[in-house]
Amino acid sequence: MIDYRRLRIALLGAGSVGSQVARLLLEHADELADRSGAALELAGIAVRDLDAPRDVELPRELLTTDAETLIVGSDIVIELMGGIEPAREYLLQALNSGADVVTGNKALLATHGAEIFDAADQVGASVSYEAAVAGAIPIIRPLRDSLAGDRVDRIVGIVNGTTNYILDRMDVEGAEMADILADAQRLGYAEADPTGDVEGHDAAQKAAILASLAFHTTVPLEAVHREGITGVTKQMMDAARHAGYVIKMVAVCERLTGRGEASDEAISVRVYPALIRREHPLASVHGVNNAVFVQAEAAGNLMFYGAGAGGVQTASAVLGDVVSAARRHIAGGAGVGESTRANLPTVDIGQVVTRYQITLEVDDRPGVLARVAGILSDGRVSIATVEQTLEQTPGQPGDDAAEAGSARLVIGTHKALEQDLSETVARLADDDVVERVVSVLRVEGD
Amino acid sequence: MIDYRRLRIALLGAGSVGSQVARLLLEHADELADRSGAALELAGIAVRDLDAPRDVELPRELLTTDAETLIVGSDIVIELMGGIEPAREYLLQALNSGADVVTGNKALLATHGAEIFDAADQVGASVSYEAAVAGAIPIIRPLRDSLAGDRVDRIVGIVNGTTNYILDRMDVEGAEMADILADAQRLGYAEADPTGDVEGHDAAQKAAILASLAFHTTVPLEAVHREGITGVTKQMMDAARHAGYVIKMVAVCERLTGRGEASDEAISVRVYPALIRREHPLASVHGVNNAVFVQAEAAGNLMFYGAGAGGVQTASAVLGDVVSAARRHIAGGAGVGESTRANLPTVDIGQVVTRYQITLEVDDRPGVLARVAGILSDGRVSIATVEQTLEQTPGQPGDDAAEAGSARLVIGTHKALEQDLSETVARLADDDVVERVVSVLRVEGD
């Protein structure tokens, strides 16, 4: 056990994301220390009500209602309270005391971002906010660092899970918005007052943050053109489908040339429901998922896809920021790697468990399937599906599988050990009823 | 003009990626300085042959055959030579002299990564290698930083563009591999000796790098199980399609529990052609594109998609690393932001140019289409497509568009100015032949 330097972490807020962050900080303390090079000591969790019900049971002794005292002496302050005040005040207090700050507060960043970044610059502290846009999807760091040497021309993002869920179900089920919205509220995908989502306020905040970062400028929330989805009807969805499109609520951040008044460069930032071609990668973003499509001058088209919300998913983004802040803290900023590397054993391919599809050419006579099934079963390979074909598949003139007296068996297996599988396939190949093992393929991506 | 501190950059290699990196460093010098907080001064470009033909014309005075002298005194060394030696020797020389290193050399990292990272640790220098895996796609930084507080369980990646191109065309065209391979070689998507790609050596190197990073361990290249695509036949592709799958060459990095010999944790790293369900996001990765699908304990499923190769695309990843290294250099590592922020004007929505789809309910009589077309043309909105329907579309019982005497016009426009469009729509709405403007939707994602 390495004796790591301790860093004092203050957590403000214990809602769906905050409580998961607290849980992961406590449960994964050893791993996080190895990743960070510092013991991340959760000093306390500031909450409004000590007795409020929470998603995760938290140690009572860590809870406090006194955020200001908790912040004092902290190395990293995680703000997951939401809202403008007192979050803004606490963040400024944290930065002024030299702490690095991690926040998921999109409303605050979209309205007071410049003030907060300036405060951080003055004391040389960092503000990280991966969780503020597109939940668990790493998009802030790629825009800030990975594309820092490129020029982003355009971003089209699905950044609000609630509206994507509603429009997706309208598209798939041919349903009316009112019905889906009621269902979404029941399932917790939409709030009792859905205005912030359906009118595009949430997406507009995220668009302002993305555009600021992508174009290295400050985009005030008022500069974001915003239209909600309430005008989208079942009839419009049907017509879109008919024309080869799907309607998605998108945030568009665009660099324009020769259009600004005083400059030869300007940007446009807007959120609205728009038609997206069915073949576009964004069209296949379903349910509450998010995706951000980026067009950059050199890199070309990139897409980042994943869970756009959810307590534990968003907590992943917060912890990534916390580990980075901790590395920076420890190394005086020089930390680029991690403290320790394990030396995990790599198992032989024989020890891998996966699904397989085995295609066999067998004699076409009674009892063959039973015999093949028996060999598989003896080899601990369990059959999920079998398809037997007698005649030649069209378009396969070179296929000799269907000669007189032969049949083709396509066997899908349940998960099996590669070693069992390969021994079983060898036994099948040797068996009299099997004329040829045509192919053995693994199935991935389940 | 800010008087930035100058950083001396040495570039080793001027192939398809290196020459683009040199071009961008020279052409975008001002922007890169603003992003980095340092003037990135390209001190020289080490090449083997001063007179070799190159993708990009490079200033003759920057070229040198003496890499060792060039490295001396450099702040950042960019290695894009490829191969093991002398790249390894130069990288170690650079690190030992205290330079930060940026490399895209997957073969070197997969075989000598531990040695290079150790050398960097000893002097407190950084090694960045975003370009080594999946070209322009930011995947290294998300794995190293964004997911540092999470636990990656599994990665399934399409990380070799050549094999994806071959398998994709076999799937789409129903063609034989030999024909596609010949075509790919002609088009420059496959090398004259395609062994490194089709036998999976390239994918295996990338898999070793991804697994090392994702599981915080060292994965020797020999531990990667490797099967190439040469055994994949047209017949197998057809059978896969028939069963709802597509065959993709994948790199799989998996965390196993309770399977290692001496430990209760182990990993498996393997590359092979595998069946992927058609509905899986990886199935829609076409051509030479790459994508990396990551499953993490907290974050859930993430996917990173983009160009997997190409000189200018990969140069984007290299420059992102260079800017990060420069920020680190300048700020003693504390640099997390950028030096300057522009204050770009945000244009009003009226100034935005996009495509529209306008749906109108119009009188069903001769001359109406001509009249509508005239109004659009007067308003500087050019028509791309028109569809006219008389009868009610099935499944739209509430649709009153198709009452006696009415027709529905669905007009797709070419790109138009939003302001022109909204004025034109207002004029349409006021016109006698138009009964109702049913919807106006923008088309995004083209």
Interface residues (C-beta under 8 A of the other chain):
Chain A: Q20 L24 H28 E31 L32 D34 R35 S36 F117 A120 D121 G124 S126 S128 E130 A136 I137 P138 R141 P142 R144 D145 S146 L147 A148 G149 D150 R151 V156 G174 F215 H216 T217 T218 V219 P220 A223 H225 G231 T233 K234 Q235 M236 D238 A239 A240 H242 A243 Y245 I247 K248 V250 V252 E254 L256 R259 G260 E261 A262 S263 E265 A266 I267 S268 V269 R270 Y272 P273 A274 L275 I276 R277 H280 P281 L282 A283 S284 F293 A296 E297 A298 A299 G300 N301 L302 M303 F304 Y305 G306 A307 G310 V312 Q313 A315 S316 A317 V318 L319 G320 D321 V322 V323 S324 R328 A331 G332 G333 A334 G335 V336 G337 E338 T340 R341 A342 N343 L344 P345 T346 V347 D348 I349 Q351 V352 Q357 T359 E387 T393 G395 Q396 G398 D399 V410 G412 V438 S439 L441 R442 V443 E444 G445 D446
Chain B: Q20 L24 H28 E31 L32 D34 R35 S36 F117 A120 D121 G124 S126 S128 E130 A136 I137 P138 R141 P142 R144 D145 S146 L147 A148 G149 D150 R151 V156 G174 F215 H216 T217 T218 V219 P220 A223 H225 G231 T233 K234 Q235 M236 D238 A239 A240 H242 A243 Y245 I247 V250 V252 E254 L256 R259 G260 E261 A262 S263 E265 A266 I267 S268 V269 R270 Y272 P273 A274 L275 I276 R277 H280 P281 L282 A283 S284 F293 A296 E297 A298 A299 G300 N301 L302 M303 F304 Y305 G306 A307 G310 V312 Q313 A315 S316 A317 V318 L319 G320 D321 V322 V323 S324 R328 A331 G332 G333 A334 G335 V336 G337 E338 T340 R341 A342 N343 L344 P345 T346 V347 D348 I349 Q351 V352 Q357 T359 E387 T393 G395 Q396 G398 D399 V410 G412 V438 S439 L441 R442 V443 E444 G445 D446
